[in-house]
Amino acid sequence: MFKSLSHIYAQLIDDISGKTLITASTREKAVNSGLKHGGNVEAAKKVGLSIAEKALGKNIKSVVFDRGGYKYHGCVKALAEAAREKGLTF
């Protein structure tokens, strides 16, 4: 995951092949619709739900969550909890 002041990004990467499998961010129209700002907790929840839906659609159920050095609170926590609620395990 990566976050800036304006946007939040999440991606699933296959470490063995080094390829990105799935991405989700607040820059996508499906995620960004209805958001006033792309860098807050509400936006992080939508990104978490989106990445989990896409992963489950490709039969990926378990991942390792790399918070990218960010503390586990606020946006990071909201993204992780939303993905867990949708069915992704880590």
Secondary structure, DSSP 8 states (H G I E B T S, - for coil): -EE-SS-EEEEEEETTTTEEEEEEETTSHHHHTT-S-TTSHHHHHHHHHHHHHHHHHTT--B-----TT--SSTHHHHHHHHHHHHT-B-
